[in-house]
Structures are given as structure tokens and as C-alpha cells.
Amino acid sequence: MQKFETYLYNNLPTVDTFHPNYNKALSSMLVAGGKRFRPILLLSVVEAYEPLLVDSALAPALALEFLHTYSLIHDDLPAMDNSPLRRGFETLHITYNEATAILVGDALNTEAFYCIAKSPLRDDIKVKLIEVLSRDGGMSGMVLGQAIDLYFENKPLTLEQIKILHINKTAKLIATSLQMGAIIVGLPKEKQEELYTFGIELGLLFQIQDDIIDETHSEEEAGKTTRNDSDKNSFVNLIGLDKTIQEADSLATDLEKRFRKFDEELQNGLKDIVLKYLYRHR
């Protein structure tokens, strides 16, 4: 969505400082690109039901991109995955140093919630958005998933445990993106829950696809370090590439069937982003 990309470039994080590279470091991973999957999910839900609210929803969408980018910066640190490449560019700890990467991640994390707080939405909506984003981006969601992922390196998990790992590390933030859009347009609680559940399964598929891409794509194709998960509890490492592809195909088919049962407005709003990614592993 070009409107979001323009908004992001016009609202890159910057401060008045004599630090020689702080502002450049803050924005470098944001301008490096990315799929913008999470903010576009949010905006697509808003556009489906209340297109006049899209402009007001840009700040929460930016918050999602900030939080996601912080997670990538920290994920790439030497203490975690120690990756030199992200979005086709050097990771921040390579370009600058580890301390700068940690601090930039910290800054983007907190700035995400400031984006929501200053957004042109009702206060009760902003409080609910902060609640769900902090819930799934924090200690009971993405951070928990990362902790499990790191602790159990070289300690094989069961398939069910791997799903729990990745539901927390990846899927919850994708599910929250859909729920945040639903909150902004005032969808009833049961519709929010339906979208959230769909988002959990979509996020799980997204991670399974990433495991396939890690195994089958070059660093140039993927835009990030690949074949770096030999010690990780990935689907490919547990059940092999062929069965992982079968798992992805089965989940994608089920998600497409569920997607076709959404109301017409929601299908029209989400089809470009959801259907684009359902079968990206093929």
C-alpha cells in the first residue's frame, strides 16, 4: 500500500542530536524495505469497512512496523542469531556496533507505543490498541517465543512444541495486526476473535514458509542470512523439507477455505495481501 510507504518515509524516527549516526541508525532498517505485511493487514481491514479511517490508522500501522523492525534488529544480534544480513543490507551491529543495534531496537520498541498514543483516534481505541500490541509483542508473545527459540537450540522439541514456539514468536503479532484493524473500525468482539484466530494460523503458515525459504533460497533471493538454522527447532529440521512443504500446502488450503467464508467486504479488503502470501513457499 503506497500510502503507508509514503507515511513511513514522512515519519521516520528522528531526534535533534549531535550524535553523528544515531538518526541514520534509527531509520536504516526501516528504509531498507520489507514486506510491510503486518501494517498492510491492519490497513486492509480498516479500508474494507471504513475507508475514511485509513488516514487515522496509519500511525498504529507504523507502530506495528516499528515493533516488528525492532524485533528483527534484536533477533540478528550476536547473542541471538548473529546474522550479518537483513532486508538485503548489513545488520546494524555489523554497520555500527552491537550497542547501537541494541539501543535502536529499544528506541523503535518504545516509539511504537508513542505512535499509537499520538494517533488521531479516540482514547478508548488507543488504549485497546496498546493493550493488544503489548500483549502479543511482549513477554507473553513474541519475547516468549524468542526465549523458547534460544533456550532450546540443540534441544529438539516436539512438533506441537515447535508450533507453540512460532505461534508466540511470529504468529501472534500477525494476528494482532488483524485485530488492531478490527478494533479501529469497531467490529464486534466475535468478529475480532475470528480474525485473530485466522491470523494465528496465517502467522504459523508464514513461519513454516520462512523455514522452507531458509532451506531452499540463497541469501540474495531471501534478502537475509539463510541456512543459519541448523541448531534451531525449525519445521524442516524436525520433519524434513518435503513434509514441511506438505504441512504448508495443507495449512494454506485450509486458510483459503476459511478466507472464502469471510464477508464480501473483508474478502475484498484482504485478498491482495492474504492470497499473495498463502502459497509463497511454492
N, C-alpha and C positions, 0 to 999 in steps of 0.2 A: 504494500500500500504506500504509494508515493507520498501521500500526505503525512504519514508517520515519519518517513525518512527525512522529509523537509523539516518537520518539527524537531526531530532529534538533532539535526545539524544546527538548527537555530537555538537549541537549548543544551548544548554541550556543557558539561560542568566546568566552571572556571572561577578562579578567585583572584583578587588583587594581591599579588605577592612578588617579592624579589627572588623567590626560588627559581633557579634557571630552567628547570624542566618539569615542574610539578603539574602545570596545566596541560602540557603536551602528554604527560604520562596518564593523566586522568582521562583524556579523550581518545588515546591512540587505539585501544581495543574496541571502542565504540565505533570509530570511523573505519576500522579495518573491515567492517562488513558483518556478515552473519545472516542467518535466515530470517531473523526477526519473528520467529514462529509464535512466541508467546504474546507479544504485543498485538500481532495481527489477529490472533484468536480472539483476544479481548475486543478489539475494534470491530471485528466481523460480527460478533454477537450484537454489539451496540448498533451497528449500521443496519442489521437485519430488522430490528424492532423500532429503533428511534434514531434515524439518521441525523436529526438535528442535534443530537447529543454527542456526535462523534468528536467535534472540536473540544468539548469539555472532557472527553475521555482520553485525550492524547496524553495528558500528564500522568494518569495511572498507567497507561500503556508504556510510557517512558520509564516509569518506576519498575515495571517488570523487566525491561531491557537492562536497566542499571543493575538490578539484583542478579539477574542471570549472568551478566558480564562479570560482576564481582565474583560469582561462584566459579567461573571459568579461570579467572586470574589466580584465585587461590588453589583451584584444582591442579593447575600447572606448576605450582611451586615445587622446589626441590624436596621439601618434606612430604609432599603428596605424590603426584605423578611424575614430577621432574621432566616436564615436556618443554622442548625448545621452540615449538611451533604452534600457533593458534590462528585460525582465520586467515591462513596463508602468510602470516607475519611472525617475526620473533616474539616470543612471550616477554612480558615486562621484566621478569627477573634476568633475562638474557640481555635485553636492550639497556636496562639500567642496573638494578641490583635487587636482591631479594627483599630488602627492607622497603624499597619503593613499591614493589609489587604488593606486598602485604598492606601498606598504607593506602594505596589506590583502591584495593579491594574493600578495605574498611570504609573509605570515603564513599564509594558507589553504593555500598550496602545502606548506610545511613541516609544518603541523598535520595535513595528510592522512596523512603517514607516521607521525606520533606516534599518530594514531588506530589505525593498524594495529598499531604496536608495543605498545600497551597493551590490545589486544583480548584476550578470553578464549579464545585459540586456541593450539594447540601452537606452539612456537618455530619448527619447521621449516616449518609452514604460513605463519606470519607472514613469515618470510624470503622465501619464494617469492612471496607477495603483494606484498611491497615490490619484489622483483625485476621482476615483470611490469608493475606500475604505473609504476615509474620508467623502465622500458624504453620504454613506449608513451606516457607523459606527458611525456617529456623530450627530450633532444637528438636521438634517433633516431626520434622520433614526432611528437607534437603540436607541439613547438617547431620542429622541422624544417619541418613543414607551414606553420606561421605565417611562418617565414623566407622560404620559397619564395613564399608568397602575397604578402608585402610587396615582395620584391625585384622580382617580375615584374609589378607593377602597370604598366599601359600597355605591356606587352611580351607579346604574345599567345603562349600555349603551344599545343601540340597537344592533342587530346582525351586521348591517353594520358598526357601530362604533367599535365593537369588532374586526371585520376584519381589519379595518384601524389601530387599535392599534397593532395588531400582524403582519400585513404587515411591519410596521415600526420596531417593537421590534425584530422580528425574521426573517421574510421573506427576507427583503432587503439584509441582509448580505449573505444569501444563494444565492440569485440572483446575487449578486456581485461576489461571488466565481466563478460562471459560466462565468460571463462577463470578469473577470480578465483572466481566461484561454483563452477566445476568443481573448482578446487584445494581449496576449503574442504570439499567433500563427498568428495574423494578419487577423482574419476573418473580412469580410466586415461589415459595420455598421448595415445593416438589419439583418444579422445573429446574431450579438451581441444582438440586441434588441429582437430577437426571443428567444434566450437563457435566457435573463434577464426576460422576461415575463413568460417563463416556470418556472424559478427559483422563482419568486414571488408566483406562485401558489403552487409550491413544498414546499416552506417555510411555506405557510399558512397551507398546509396539515400537515407539520411537527409539527406545534404548536397545531393543533387540535388533533393530535395523542398524543402529550405530555399531553394535558388535559385529554384524555382518560386514559393514563398510570397513571397519578396522581390520578385518581379516582379508578382504578382497581388493581394497583400493590402495593406491600409492599415496604418499604424503601430499603430492601435488594435486591429486584428484580430490582428496578429502579436505585439504587445507589445514590439516593438523597432523601431529605425530600419529602414525599408525603402527600396528603390530607392537604396541607398547603395553599390552595387557596380559602378557604371558603368566604373570603372578596373580592376576585378578580373577575374581569369580564372575566371569562372563558366561553368557549362554553358550557361545562357541566352545569355550574351554570345557564346559561341563558335558554338553550333549553333541558336540561336533557341528561343523558348518552345515551339512545337509539337513539335519534335524532342526537346526536353528532357523534355516530358511523355511522349512515346513511349519514351524511354530509361528513365524512371521506371516506366512501366507494365510494360515488358519485364523489368526487374530485379525488380520486386515479384512478378510472376508466377513467375519462376524461384525466388525465395526462398520463396514459398508452397509450391511443389512440393517443395523441399528440406526445408522445415519439416515437411511431412506425412510424411516418411520418418524423422523422429526417433522414438525410442521413446515409448511412451504416457505415461510419467511426465513426460518432458521437454515433450512437446506440451501436456499439461495444465498444467504449470507456467508455460510461456511464452506460451500462446495469448492471454491477455488483453492482455499488453503488446506482443507482436510483431504479432499480427494487427490490433491497433488502429492501428499506425503504417504498415503496409505500403502502404496506399492513401490516406494523409492528404493527398496532393497533389491528389486529385480534388475 
